[in-house]
């Protein structure tokens, strides 16, 4: 399923993802429960993948824009 975002929507999405990324990293550093840390690290990996894809979509859109 492909979803197209406007430039403003993409910027907001990246901002939200990056803030959540920072929150997850803080939570990982504070938790003592090993199994919970594993779950949080998996979420961080997924989140990082989403950020990369969103940023890549932005680059592709910029390249495809007419001059």
Number of C-alpha atoms within 10 A of each C-alpha: 2 4 4 8 13 10 12 9 11 16 15 12 16 17 13 12 17 15 11 14 19 12 13 18 14 11 14 19 10 10 12 10 9 10 10 13 18 12 11 17 15 12 14 19 12 13 17 15 12 15 19 13 12 17 15 12 15 17 11 10 13 12 10 9 7 6 5
